Amino acid sequence: MTKRDLLARIIAQLAAELKQITNAALATHAEATDDENKAEDKYDTRGLEASYLAHGQSKAAEEAAQAVAQFQALPARDFGAGEPISLGALVRLEGRGQNRYFIGPRAGGTEVDAGGDPVLVITPQSPLGRQLMGRKQGDRLQLDLGGKRSEVLISSVA
């Protein structure tokens, strides 16, 4: 699978999540503004609670839309041998359970299937992302995993 294909899968997954969040926000907004949710007395907060929920969901939709836009703008470039890890790198680690990571601008924690091999999106701001940024293929890292120190090898950067 090429990096372009991987980026397309990430964007497709994020776009599907955006659609789902947007639909939920629209439904909650409709509920918040519905005549049935008008306060009947000073203790009736159904409409207020629904409006808070709609606001939160619209913020989540805005964040998801920004993630989609940033991934669409990210070039699918290949990293050369010895080139330091930066945004857009696909990194393979040896010595750890999850071993393929894509350094993305947002949407950390998103996992996509890359031909039967899962790839986890991480950001440069995440603990692992901070340790990987600027490193190169062949470098070794000391990671804290579940309270235990573990050494991993950066086996490839693409």
C-alpha positions as CSV (number, residue, x, y, z in Angstrom):
1,M,0.0,0.0,0.0
2,T,1.4,3.4,-1.0
3,K,1.4,6.4,1.4
4,R,-1.1,8.1,-0.9
5,D,-3.5,5.1,-0.4
6,L,-2.9,5.3,3.4
7,L,-3.7,9.0,3.4
8,A,-6.8,8.3,1.4
9,R,-7.9,5.7,4.0
10,I,-7.3,8.1,6.9
11,I,-9.2,10.9,5.1
12,A,-12.1,8.6,4.3
13,Q,-12.3,7.4,7.9
14,L,-12.1,11.0,9.3
15,A,-14.8,12.2,6.7
16,A,-17.1,9.4,7.8
17,E,-16.6,10.4,11.5
18,L,-17.3,14.0,10.5
19,K,-20.5,13.1,8.8
20,Q,-21.6,11.1,11.8
21,I,-20.8,14.0,14.2
22,T,-22.5,16.5,12.0
23,N,-25.7,14.5,11.8
24,A,-25.7,14.1,15.6
25,A,-25.1,17.9,16.0
26,L,-28.0,18.7,13.6
27,A,-30.4,16.3,15.3
28,T,-29.5,17.7,18.8
29,H,-29.9,21.2,17.5
30,A,-33.3,20.4,16.2
31,E,-34.2,18.9,19.6
32,A,-32.9,21.9,21.4
33,T,-35.0,24.3,19.4
34,D,-38.1,22.1,19.3
35,D,-41.3,23.6,20.9
36,E,-41.6,20.4,23.0
37,N,-38.4,21.3,24.8
38,K,-39.5,24.8,25.9
39,A,-39.2,25.2,29.7
40,E,-42.5,24.6,31.5
41,D,-41.2,26.1,34.7
42,K,-38.0,27.5,36.1
43,Y,-36.7,24.0,37.0
44,D,-37.3,22.5,33.5
45,T,-33.8,22.5,31.9
46,R,-34.4,20.0,29.0
47,G,-34.0,22.7,26.3
48,L,-30.9,24.2,28.0
49,E,-29.2,20.8,28.4
50,A,-30.0,20.0,24.7
51,S,-28.5,23.3,23.6
52,Y,-25.3,22.7,25.6
53,L,-25.0,19.2,24.0
54,A,-25.7,20.7,20.5
55,H,-22.9,23.3,21.1
56,G,-20.5,20.6,22.2
57,Q,-21.3,18.5,19.2
58,S,-20.9,21.4,16.8
59,K,-17.4,22.1,18.3
60,A,-16.5,18.4,17.7
61,A,-17.8,18.7,14.1
62,E,-15.6,21.8,13.6
63,E,-12.5,19.9,15.0
64,A,-13.3,16.9,12.7
65,A,-13.6,19.2,9.7
66,Q,-10.3,20.8,10.5
67,A,-8.7,17.4,10.7
68,V,-10.0,16.3,7.3
69,A,-8.8,19.6,5.8
70,Q,-5.3,19.3,7.3
71,F,-4.9,15.7,6.1
72,Q,-6.1,16.6,2.6
73,A,-3.4,19.3,2.5
74,L,-0.7,17.0,3.8
75,P,1.6,15.9,0.9
76,A,2.1,12.1,0.5
77,R,5.9,12.3,0.3
78,D,8.3,9.5,0.9
79,F,11.1,9.9,3.4
80,G,14.6,9.1,2.2
81,A,17.1,7.0,4.0
82,G,18.5,8.9,7.0
83,E,15.9,11.7,6.8
84,P,14.6,12.7,10.2
85,I,11.0,11.9,11.2
86,S,8.6,14.7,10.8
87,L,4.9,15.3,9.9
88,G,3.7,12.8,7.3
89,A,6.2,10.0,8.2
90,L,5.1,6.4,8.4
91,V,7.2,4.8,11.1
92,R,7.7,1.2,12.0
93,L,9.0,0.3,15.4
94,E,10.3,-3.1,16.5
95,G,10.0,-4.3,20.1
96,R,6.5,-3.0,20.8
97,G,2.9,-4.4,20.2
98,Q,1.5,-1.7,17.9
99,N,4.4,-1.1,15.5
100,R,3.3,1.2,12.6
101,Y,2.6,4.8,13.2
102,F,1.7,7.7,10.9
103,I,2.7,11.2,12.2
104,G,-0.3,13.3,11.4
105,P,-1.3,16.9,12.1
106,R,-4.4,15.9,14.1
107,A,-6.7,12.9,14.9
108,G,-4.3,11.1,17.1
109,G,-5.6,7.7,18.1
110,T,-7.3,7.1,14.7
111,E,-6.4,3.6,13.5
112,V,-6.7,2.5,9.9
113,D,-6.2,-0.9,8.2
114,A,-3.4,-0.8,5.7
115,G,-3.7,-4.1,3.9
116,G,-4.2,-6.2,7.1
117,D,-1.6,-4.3,9.0
118,P,-3.0,-1.6,11.4
119,V,-1.5,1.9,11.3
120,L,-2.1,4.2,14.3
121,V,-2.2,8.0,13.7
122,I,-0.2,9.9,16.3
123,T,0.6,13.6,16.5
124,P,3.9,15.3,17.2
125,Q,2.4,16.5,20.5
126,S,1.7,13.0,21.8
127,P,4.3,11.4,24.2
128,L,5.4,8.9,21.5
129,G,5.3,11.6,18.8
130,R,7.5,13.9,20.8
131,Q,10.1,11.1,21.1
132,L,10.0,10.2,17.5
133,M,10.2,13.7,15.9
134,G,13.7,14.3,14.5
135,R,14.9,10.7,15.0
136,K,16.0,8.6,12.1
137,Q,15.8,5.0,11.0
138,G,18.1,2.8,13.1
139,D,17.7,5.0,16.2
140,R,16.7,3.3,19.5
141,L,14.3,4.8,22.0
142,Q,13.6,4.1,25.6
143,L,9.8,4.1,26.2
144,D,7.8,3.8,29.4
145,L,5.2,1.1,28.7
146,G,2.9,0.3,31.6
147,G,5.4,1.5,34.2
148,K,8.2,-0.6,32.6
149,R,11.1,0.8,30.6
150,S,11.3,-0.8,27.1
151,E,13.7,-0.3,24.2
152,V,12.4,-0.1,20.7
153,L,14.1,0.3,17.4
154,I,13.0,2.6,14.6
155,S,13.2,0.0,11.8
156,S,11.8,2.1,9.0
157,V,10.7,5.6,8.1
158,A,8.8,6.0,4.9
